[in-house]
């Protein structure tokens, strides 16, 4: 260890603090949570330099100018670490005017608690540098699976006093900073090295909220609620986009953390908007615990703030209209009703059924005839009711229908209707509680039932042939919300309650009924627009900053959880470890196919000889594809042969 040139010192009375704050936005904008974070810091900062990685649009520039003294736009290279390096180079000799430099970025929300008490406490310490949070030493570096993981201050917030940032060691560190093309480079080459590097040179450090005071080695991720309780002014964004099975393994409950954030007065709409635009919807829904189980007794709806409500319902077969009417009589507030159907006779029958039953809270009631069955309820909604959706006459739209799967058996069709409709409208109190969700959160775009798993095998393959057309649609609409993995969070039953303004991007893309024709199987593999749109709804809303929630009534929550828990138990019998390890093991093994010798051999090699699998995979793939085609052809010939034999008999 060497001895630094100057002893550590306190932050002087009347001292000047330079804040270097790094921003990255894939769209080139700047979000409101950034303004809020920097506004709260103004009283503690003499100068704020905002560094933008990538592009900066005009609106983002205007926003930053309200809170920053300088703006530096640079290429998006080297993550926030190289952005800090470029900012230090940009400041040059001016840095000597300051007593402390705070290196931070936009990977956190705050202030949830006030900054001032933390600054005051750390100002009084004789140190060369300090961090907001730290990470304990670990005997194994989990990023490389070899060597130790050094104790380190976490790099999202490191404050450095003049006695260190004017030193030759400081200049040498940034001069020799290696390139960081990947996130792991940033972690391995800077974050876990910075503290040790300067400590080895004799520089002293401290931390505002030490991991030793918390029950885990990584409180910023695992104990965010405890940090807030102790006065930590910020919350990392990572607990709301990290891999859900990992957080599950460590019992990180995001829903409770969000409740604490709201309780301390942070404007959570800033958080929701950012997360909706930048996190995979299903990951966010899981990490933040965004499934709402709605009670039948009204508990939270404020009737002094009513919504202008419209129900848009599609009913092709008048014999199924009772399925809708049984739900509509449960809506306890005024609403207008538009029912779409296929012909005049059906419209007359539907209207007669409505008159017979009576809907006491319905205002205007209209039946519309749509000219095409292409796209089913989705075309009836986006094309046949476009005028309603774009009229600004309604705050909320209820989209429901009577369609049921025709190829899955009568019981599955019956339960599909019950699950979808009753999760949204099961009783007057339950629906009032659903409306209260929209009163509580101005950024809530839609609610819909979770993916149905009873009678269905959608889990793990919800995208299927619809992913590529969905990617193309999102590119056309400039939707940049990241896609979910195997199965999207989406209203795949075609029913939801939502704000029409949250659908603006999908409505901007004007379609007609011909666009909804089911394509022939081929390049698109039969991926019709209706099912693609179902899967894109949360992405389109997220791009505008609206988040989605899933909802169930108490009955279906009980049914679904019991069945899902049993299936999970059965599927967990053979893979080793906790669910996290089981999932990772299955992902390493890869697709099991039909369980034949080729698939089993491939899985064995992938699990036990991953390097060999990586080398052999590209070589073997053409032969495997050829074999699959051959087997498919053989099965087709056999089926035709059996069919001919049957006809002869």
C-alpha atoms as one frame of an Amber mdcrd trajectory, in Angstrom:
protein
   0.000   0.000   0.000   1.227   3.469  -0.868   0.602   6.694   1.006  -1.551
   9.304  -0.743  -0.238  12.791  -1.202  -2.851  14.391   1.070  -4.696  13.180
   4.130  -8.452  12.611   3.946 -10.576  15.600   4.802 -14.144  16.533   5.579
 -16.300  18.337   3.072 -15.723  22.001   4.046 -18.435  24.387   5.187 -19.587
  26.272   2.118 -17.775  23.756  -0.086 -18.631  23.165  -3.733 -19.845  19.836
  -5.076 -19.722  18.852  -8.751 -22.326  16.267  -9.788 -21.648  14.287 -12.963
 -24.890  12.501 -13.861 -25.017  10.081 -16.801 -28.221   9.585 -18.795 -29.020
   6.922 -21.366 -32.315   6.622 -23.252 -32.713   4.334 -26.255 -35.105   6.872
 -27.821 -32.813   9.856 -27.356 -35.102  11.490 -24.815 -34.949  12.261 -21.110
 -37.669  11.116 -18.726 -39.280  13.052 -15.906 -37.741  10.870 -13.190 -34.355
  12.331 -14.220 -35.575  15.888 -13.735 -37.014  14.931 -10.338 -33.735  13.292
  -9.271 -31.643  16.323 -10.214 -34.091  18.923  -8.919 -33.819  17.382  -5.480
 -30.041  17.560  -5.665 -29.739  21.225  -6.667 -29.379  22.553  -3.123 -26.429
  20.204  -2.542 -24.681  20.760  -5.873 -22.769  23.828  -7.039 -22.595  22.491
 -10.585 -24.419  19.672 -12.381 -22.977  18.241 -15.572 -25.426  15.937 -17.364
 -23.702  13.483 -19.700 -25.895  11.896 -22.366 -24.803   8.571 -23.816 -26.074
   8.450 -27.386 -28.458  10.959 -28.920 -30.473  13.745 -27.311 -33.671  15.074
 -28.862 -34.934  18.644 -28.545 -37.460  17.859 -25.798 -34.821  16.028 -23.764
 -32.434  18.946 -24.107 -35.085  21.367 -22.868 -35.834  19.126 -19.877 -32.168
  18.770 -18.906 -31.564  22.492 -19.215 -34.067  23.069 -16.397 -31.896  21.157
 -13.899 -28.331  20.923 -15.276 -25.698  23.621 -15.678 -24.004  21.839 -18.574
 -24.917  19.069 -21.004 -22.345  16.840 -22.688 -23.557  14.529 -25.473 -21.216
  11.683 -26.381 -21.366   8.356 -28.289 -22.957   5.500 -26.370 -19.691   3.670
 -25.741 -18.188   2.312 -22.557 -21.373   2.647 -20.490 -21.533   5.229 -17.702
 -17.877   4.529 -16.782 -16.461   5.994 -19.971 -19.090   8.720 -19.802 -17.622
   9.711 -16.435 -14.129   9.637 -17.966 -15.213  11.914 -20.828 -16.937  14.228
 -18.344 -13.762  14.523 -16.274 -11.808  15.271 -19.445 -14.463  17.829 -20.379
 -14.118  19.597 -17.028 -10.330  19.692 -17.331  -8.635  22.081 -14.926 -11.996
  23.460 -13.813 -12.350  20.453 -11.536  -9.944  22.122  -9.073 -12.705  24.623
  -8.273 -14.668  21.900  -6.459 -14.241  20.129  -3.151 -16.067  16.946  -4.123
 -17.047  15.208  -7.366 -20.075  12.924  -7.313 -20.111  10.319 -10.083 -23.631
   8.984 -10.535 -26.153   7.953 -13.193 -29.812   7.316 -13.988 -29.983   3.713
 -12.719 -31.980   4.751  -9.644 -35.179   6.543  -8.658 -35.059   9.323  -6.109
 -35.138  11.191  -3.943 -37.461   8.798  -2.125 -36.049  10.063   1.167 -34.242
  13.434   1.381 -30.661  13.702   0.119 -29.630  16.300   2.707 -29.272  14.072
   5.812 -27.001  11.694   3.905 -24.836  14.496   2.539 -24.611  16.056   6.000
 -23.591  12.774   7.607 -20.978  11.956   4.973 -19.683  15.558   4.793 -18.569
  15.204   8.413 -16.364  12.175   7.695 -12.636  12.429   7.000 -12.433  10.265
   3.883 -11.036  10.407   0.373 -14.117   8.859  -1.248 -17.467   7.383  -0.264
 -20.389   5.507  -1.772 -24.091   5.234  -1.143 -24.073   1.411  -0.886 -21.512
  -1.363  -1.051 -21.124  -5.068  -1.760 -19.462  -7.461   0.651 -16.364  -9.476
  -0.155 -17.170 -12.960  -1.454 -14.771 -15.881  -1.736 -15.951 -16.660  -5.296
 -16.389 -14.111  -8.062 -19.854 -15.004  -9.349 -19.198 -13.182 -12.625 -16.204
 -15.336 -13.562 -16.657 -18.359 -11.256 -13.014 -18.069 -10.287 -11.086 -15.979
  -7.814 -12.587 -13.729  -5.172 -15.088 -10.908  -5.496 -13.476  -7.904  -3.754
 -15.369  -5.677  -1.364 -16.432  -2.618  -3.347 -18.528   0.512  -3.292 -21.231
   0.297  -5.916 -20.377   2.510  -8.855 -23.788   4.107  -9.391 -22.894   6.647
  -6.662 -19.301   7.421  -5.726 -18.273  10.786  -4.280 -14.574  11.733  -4.370
 -12.923  14.507  -2.360 -10.410  16.975  -3.784  -7.500  15.320  -1.981  -8.014
  12.283  -4.224  -9.287  13.639  -7.540  -6.334  16.033  -7.847  -3.834  13.215
  -7.230  -1.560  11.561  -9.823  -3.130   8.176  -8.978  -6.545   9.528  -9.984
  -5.240  10.877 -13.283  -3.447   7.623 -14.020  -6.531   5.528 -13.279  -8.701
   7.364 -15.802  -5.894   7.713 -18.325  -5.362   3.935 -18.351  -9.038   2.956
 -18.161  -9.539  -0.082 -20.428 -12.235  -0.345 -23.077 -15.574  -1.686 -21.826
 -17.601  -3.089 -24.724 -19.942  -5.144 -22.506 -21.769  -4.799 -19.202 -19.563
  -7.481 -17.673 -16.485  -5.513 -18.722 -17.870  -2.503 -16.842 -18.365  -4.632
 -13.737 -15.119  -6.597 -13.890 -12.798  -3.832 -15.081 -14.178  -0.924 -13.063
 -16.933  -1.445 -10.501 -15.324  -4.243  -8.506 -11.805  -2.823  -9.033 -12.209
   0.898  -8.263 -12.477   0.648  -4.466  -9.657  -1.880  -4.103  -7.422   0.026
  -6.505  -7.560   3.263  -4.549  -7.580   1.545  -1.153  -4.361  -0.221  -2.178
  -2.914   3.220  -2.928  -3.734   4.330   0.598  -6.959   6.234  -0.023  -9.624
   5.843   2.650 -13.278   5.239   1.896 -16.621   4.978   3.633 -20.185   4.081
   2.779 -23.467   5.695   3.742 -25.369   2.398   4.069 -23.051  -0.514   4.739
 -24.032  -4.012   3.669 -22.719  -5.263   7.024 -25.732  -3.618   8.646 -28.200
  -5.627   6.549 -29.136  -9.304   6.366 -27.747  -9.875   2.843 -24.539  -9.156
   0.968 -26.317  -6.960  -1.613 -28.906  -4.757   0.137 -29.396  -2.431  -2.857
 -30.958  -5.402  -4.665 -32.196  -7.634  -1.852 -33.153  -5.202   0.952 -34.301
  -2.003  -0.727 -37.154  -1.549   1.741 -34.721  -1.697   4.702 -32.418   0.831
   3.053 -35.321   3.241   2.616 -36.364   2.739   6.224 -32.845   3.786   7.277
 -33.044   6.963   5.215 -31.422   5.954   1.923 -32.629   8.603  -0.526 -32.819
   6.378  -3.592 -33.966   3.025  -4.904 -32.164   1.124  -7.626 -34.181   0.339
 -10.761 -32.749  -3.183 -10.982 -35.185  -4.865  -8.534 -37.913  -4.111 -11.091
 -36.234  -5.555 -14.182 -33.909  -8.272 -12.852 -34.522 -11.910 -13.811 -37.656
 -12.900 -11.829 -36.543 -16.451 -10.881 -33.369 -14.964  -9.350 -35.378 -12.505
  -7.237 -37.752 -15.329  -6.332 -34.784 -17.399  -5.161 -33.877 -14.582  -2.737
 -37.480 -13.698  -1.773 -37.229 -10.122  -3.082 -40.792  -8.766  -2.949 -41.035
  -5.797  -5.293 -44.676  -5.080  -4.486 -43.802  -4.300  -0.873 -40.905  -2.088
  -1.935 -43.179  -0.069  -4.225 -45.689   0.384  -1.406 -42.870   1.779   0.739
 -41.747   4.110  -2.045 -45.286   5.483  -2.333 -45.614   5.796   1.439 -42.546
   8.065   1.549 -44.174  10.358  -1.008 -42.186   9.629  -4.153 -44.352  10.287
  -7.269 -44.582   6.671  -8.391 -46.095   7.662 -11.747 -42.556   8.713 -12.766
 -41.291   5.251 -11.886 -44.125   3.372 -13.616 -43.736   5.389 -16.818 -40.015
   4.681 -17.030 -40.393   0.985 -16.274 -43.284   0.537 -18.726 -41.184   2.013
 -21.530 -37.985   0.101 -20.808 -38.720  -3.250 -19.147 -40.159  -6.433 -20.605
 -43.845  -6.306 -19.569 -43.946  -9.810 -18.085 -40.740  -9.241 -16.126 -42.129
  -5.997 -14.697 -45.469  -7.616 -13.896 -43.676 -10.394 -11.999 -40.980  -8.347
 -10.238 -43.433  -5.655  -9.109 -46.205  -8.104  -8.122 -48.742  -6.504 -10.450
 -51.452  -9.169 -10.300 -54.516  -7.788  -8.518 -56.966 -10.191  -6.843 -60.187
  -8.199  -6.667 -62.650  -8.769  -3.825 -66.385  -8.983  -4.442 -67.083  -6.361
  -1.796 -66.491  -2.789  -2.945 -63.623  -1.353  -0.926 -61.756   1.300  -2.873
 -63.812   2.986  -5.619 -64.406   6.723  -5.232 -67.844   7.403  -6.711 -67.241
  11.153  -6.622 -64.734  10.668  -9.492 -66.670   8.622 -12.067 -65.313   7.490
 -15.405 -67.029   7.937 -18.743 -67.317   4.257 -19.593 -68.099   2.395 -22.822
 -68.438  -1.351 -23.342 -67.467  -2.593 -26.788 -68.674  -6.181 -27.149 -68.536
  -8.572 -30.082 -71.145 -11.313 -30.445 -71.340 -13.342 -33.651 -73.873 -15.900
 -32.415 -76.952 -14.408 -30.673 -77.349 -17.676 -28.756 -74.277 -16.691 -26.727
 -75.469 -13.184 -25.813 -76.439 -14.273 -22.306 -72.763 -14.776 -21.500 -72.309
 -11.033 -21.992 -75.568  -9.915 -20.388 -74.833 -11.941 -17.253 -71.687  -9.821
 -16.855 -73.068  -6.460 -17.973 -75.745  -6.455 -15.292 -72.880  -6.530 -12.774
 -71.514  -3.148 -13.884 -72.629  -0.809 -11.086 -71.962   2.502 -12.854 -73.371
   4.200 -15.971 -71.982   2.989 -19.289 -72.689   3.091 -23.015 -72.836  -0.158
 -24.953 -71.852  -0.965 -28.534 -72.354  -4.561 -29.647 -70.910  -5.653 -32.991
 -72.210  -8.662 -34.906 -72.268 -10.098 -38.434 -75.763  -9.583 -39.882 -79.119
  -7.878 -39.414 -80.886 -10.961 -38.055 -78.246 -11.384 -35.369 -78.440  -7.695
 -34.509 -82.235  -7.929 -34.095 -81.939 -11.006 -31.898 -79.275  -9.374 -29.735
 -81.309  -6.214 -29.307 -84.382  -8.257 -28.364 -82.346 -10.138 -25.745 -81.108
  -6.856 -24.274 -84.630  -5.415 -24.146 -85.853  -8.619 -22.531 -83.172  -8.672
 -19.856 -82.761  -4.955 -19.226 -79.498  -3.249 -18.302 -80.301  -0.685 -15.593
 -76.991   1.219 -15.840 -76.725   1.271 -19.630 -77.135   4.618 -21.383 -76.816
   4.580 -25.153 -77.115   1.089 -26.623 -76.085   0.471 -30.217 -75.780  -2.645
 -32.337 -73.428  -2.512 -35.313 -73.048  -4.880 -38.221 -69.446  -5.457 -39.287
 -68.937  -6.436 -42.932 -66.285  -9.115 -42.447 -65.436 -11.883 -40.010 -61.729
 -11.430 -40.709 -60.032 -10.653 -37.421 -63.081 -11.546 -35.341 -63.458  -9.333
 -32.259 -60.157  -7.500 -32.853 -61.169  -6.104 -36.257 -64.612  -5.287 -34.894
 -62.847  -3.334 -32.140 -60.079  -1.531 -34.052 -61.969  -1.033 -37.343 -65.673
  -1.341 -36.568 -65.471   0.816 -33.413 -62.608   3.074 -34.397 -64.832   6.159
 -34.134 -65.652   5.320 -30.515 -62.009   4.758 -29.596 -60.855   8.037 -31.155
 -63.786  10.202 -30.058 -62.443  11.431 -26.675 -65.939  10.710 -25.325 -64.779
   7.978 -22.968 -62.158   7.595 -20.246 -62.273   3.789 -20.154 -63.244   1.067
 -22.609 -64.339  -2.455 -21.677 -63.504  -4.850 -24.533 -65.271  -8.205 -24.277
 -66.709 -10.841 -26.615 -68.431 -14.226 -26.674 -65.842 -16.014 -28.791 -64.609
 -19.311 -27.398 -62.030 -21.816 -28.693 -63.726 -24.229 -31.097 -61.013 -26.897
 -31.256 -60.288 -27.474 -27.567 -63.370 -29.255 -26.304 -66.605 -28.061 -24.713
 -65.293 -27.862 -21.142 -62.314 -25.746 -22.134 -64.559 -23.413 -24.136 -66.892
 -23.045 -21.162 -64.064 -22.282 -18.768 -62.402 -19.899 -21.225 -65.523 -17.711
 -21.269 -65.915 -17.837 -17.514 -62.256 -17.108 -16.807 -61.954 -14.207 -19.216
 -65.283 -12.514 -18.508 -65.489 -13.091 -14.757 -61.898 -11.999 -14.154 -62.983
  -8.611 -15.486 -66.628  -8.452 -14.370 -67.820 -10.898 -11.733 -69.861  -8.739
  -9.338 -70.727  -5.056  -8.845 -68.205  -4.707  -6.020 -65.435  -6.474  -7.909
 -65.895  -4.257 -10.971 -65.947  -1.136  -8.795 -62.617  -2.253  -7.295 -61.275
  -2.724 -10.825 -62.242   0.845 -11.698 -60.491   2.006  -8.531 -57.191   0.749
  -9.947 -57.492   3.355 -12.702 -58.371   6.028 -10.147 -55.292   5.145  -8.132
 -52.862   5.146 -11.076 -53.176   7.711 -13.847 -50.584   5.804 -15.872 -52.454
   2.485 -15.787 -53.172   1.681 -19.426 -55.081  -1.598 -19.189 -55.957  -4.547
 -16.999 -56.630  -8.049 -18.258 -56.639 -11.646 -16.984 -53.296 -13.466 -16.716
 -52.425 -16.105 -19.282 -54.911 -18.972 -19.031 -53.172 -22.259 -18.238 -56.093
 -24.578 -17.420 -56.914 -26.510 -20.572 -54.181 -24.658 -22.462 -50.488 -25.249
 -23.194 -49.556 -21.653 -24.017 -46.862 -21.378 -21.333 -43.411 -21.330 -22.893
 -44.684 -20.826 -26.435 -47.034 -17.864 -26.347 -45.119 -16.027 -29.054 -44.852
 -18.996 -31.415 -45.322 -17.862 -35.036 -46.577 -14.451 -33.914 -43.239 -13.084
 -32.732 -41.760 -12.064 -36.088 -44.941 -10.315 -37.295 -45.127  -8.583 -33.895
 -41.531  -7.407 -34.257 -42.368  -6.011 -37.684 -45.504  -4.271 -36.407 -43.537
  -2.688 -33.558 -40.850  -1.512 -35.966 -43.539   0.055 -38.157 -45.031   1.862
 -35.146 -41.628   2.776 -33.626 -42.369   0.774 -30.470 -39.110   0.133 -28.616
 -40.329  -1.575 -25.459 -38.292  -4.789 -25.105 -40.112  -8.007 -25.954 -40.885
 -10.679 -23.386 -39.173 -14.026 -23.773 -41.110 -17.212 -24.496 -44.605 -15.920
 -23.743 -45.690 -12.272 -23.688 -47.717 -10.566 -21.007 -50.787  -9.843 -23.108
 -54.594 -10.118 -23.207 -54.420 -13.303 -25.247 -58.087 -13.957 -24.602 -58.887
 -10.693 -26.392 -60.571  -9.054 -23.379 -59.417  -6.088 -21.313 -60.407  -2.824
 -19.664 -58.270   0.147 -20.628 -57.805   3.770 -21.497 -58.440   4.511 -25.187
 -55.624   7.079 -25.269 -53.191   4.305 -24.345 -54.071   2.641 -27.674 -53.063
   5.655 -29.775 -50.158   3.915 -31.500 -52.299   0.959 -32.583 -55.086   3.310
 -33.666 -52.642   5.457 -35.612 -51.912   2.385 -37.720 -55.210   2.410 -39.611
 -56.212  -1.061 -40.741 -59.182  -2.372 -42.675 -60.828  -5.770 -42.634 -58.686
  -7.079 -45.474 -55.585  -6.690 -43.280 -57.093  -9.206 -40.864 -57.415 -12.036
 -43.383 -55.672 -15.177 -42.114 -52.601 -15.640 -44.318 -51.845 -18.954 -45.902
 -49.350 -21.057 -44.006 -45.929 -20.246 -45.332 -43.647 -17.383 -44.559 -45.953
 -16.065 -41.832 -46.982 -19.542 -40.623 -50.589 -18.411 -40.408 -49.887 -15.524
 -37.997 -53.047 -13.446 -38.347 -53.071  -9.761 -37.411 -55.731 -10.191 -34.712
 -53.564 -12.451 -32.577 -50.494 -10.335 -33.268 -52.317  -7.212 -32.036 -53.417
  -9.013 -28.859 -49.792  -9.673 -28.052 -48.646  -6.138 -28.871 -51.211  -4.220
 -26.761 -48.968  -3.885 -23.632 -45.958  -2.977 -25.789 -47.882  -0.240 -27.591
 -49.158   1.119 -24.284 -45.725   0.872 -22.699 -44.160   2.957 -25.454 -46.468
   5.798 -24.399 -45.548   5.302 -20.739 -48.656   3.365 -19.709 -48.228   0.201
 -17.663 -50.557  -2.797 -17.519 -51.765  -4.948 -14.653 -53.316  -8.377 -14.561
 -56.533  -8.984 -12.628 -58.543 -11.936 -11.345 -61.507 -12.369  -9.086 -61.114
 -14.424  -5.944 -62.695 -17.597  -7.301 -60.493 -17.857 -10.372 -57.394 -16.883
  -8.408 -57.997 -19.840  -6.103 -58.616 -22.229  -8.984 -55.633 -21.022 -11.011
 -53.147 -20.980  -8.135 -54.040 -24.478  -6.906 -53.676 -25.962 -10.384 -50.489
 -24.054 -11.177 -48.881 -25.022  -7.861 -49.639 -28.688  -8.454 -48.277 -28.617
 -12.010 -45.133 -26.826 -10.832 -44.661 -29.441  -8.127 -44.901 -32.261 -10.660
 -42.549 -30.578 -13.143 -39.994 -29.981 -10.365 -39.559 -33.648  -9.477 -36.659
 -34.416 -11.816 -34.628 -31.203 -12.405 -32.113 -30.480  -9.610 -32.020 -27.499
  -7.244 -34.259 -24.518  -6.556 -36.611 -23.296  -9.304 -33.902 -20.872 -10.484
 -31.387 -23.708 -10.930 -34.058 -25.979 -12.442 -34.928 -23.358 -15.042 -31.271
 -22.757 -15.865 -30.665 -26.516 -16.155 -33.614 -26.931 -18.524 -32.495 -23.962
 -20.619 -29.017 -25.462 -20.915 -30.507 -28.785 -21.994 -32.575 -27.111 -24.695
 -35.552 -28.301 -26.712 -36.583 -31.861 -25.885 -38.518 -32.443 -29.095 -40.468
 -35.701 -28.983 -37.940 -37.304 -26.622 -36.220 -39.384 -29.298 -32.628 -40.542
 -29.302 -31.407 -37.524 -31.285 -33.047 -35.025 -28.928 -31.848 -36.859 -25.820
 -28.291 -37.026 -27.153 -28.336 -33.341 -27.995 -29.605 -32.486 -24.504 -26.919
 -34.656 -22.882 -24.167 -32.929 -24.853 -25.526 -29.449 -24.109 -25.691 -30.099
 -20.362 -22.475 -32.059 -19.883 -20.258 -30.827 -22.748 -21.384 -27.245 -23.492
 -18.199 -26.338 -25.384 -18.573 -29.303 -27.689 -22.243 -28.415 -28.192 -21.290
 -24.863 -29.154 -18.856 -26.180 -31.776 -21.008 -29.010 -33.130 -24.351 -27.199
 -33.083 -23.890 -25.094 -36.241 -22.383 -28.073 -38.083 -25.149 -30.497 -37.120
 -28.091 -28.100 -37.585 -28.518 -28.584 -41.383 -28.498 -32.367 -40.974 -30.993
 -32.193 -38.098 -33.306 -30.000 -40.171 -33.008 -32.432 -43.083 -33.847 -35.335
 -40.784 -36.884 -33.500 -39.449 -38.167 -32.883 -42.963 -37.650 -36.539 -43.786
 -39.552 -37.686 -40.701 -42.335 -35.185 -41.421 -42.615 -36.512 -44.991 -42.636
 -40.100 -43.774 -45.429 -39.379 -41.280 -47.450 -37.635 -43.986 -47.115 -40.621
 -46.326 -48.111 -43.016 -43.543 -51.180 -40.933 -42.646 -52.293 -40.837 -46.264
 -51.774 -44.588 -46.579 -53.922 -45.226 -43.517 -56.561 -42.863 -44.848 -56.719
 -44.768 -48.162 -56.967 -48.084 -46.290 -59.817 -46.706 -44.215 -61.709 -45.563
 -47.288 -61.252 -49.013 -48.900 -62.688 -50.652 -45.793
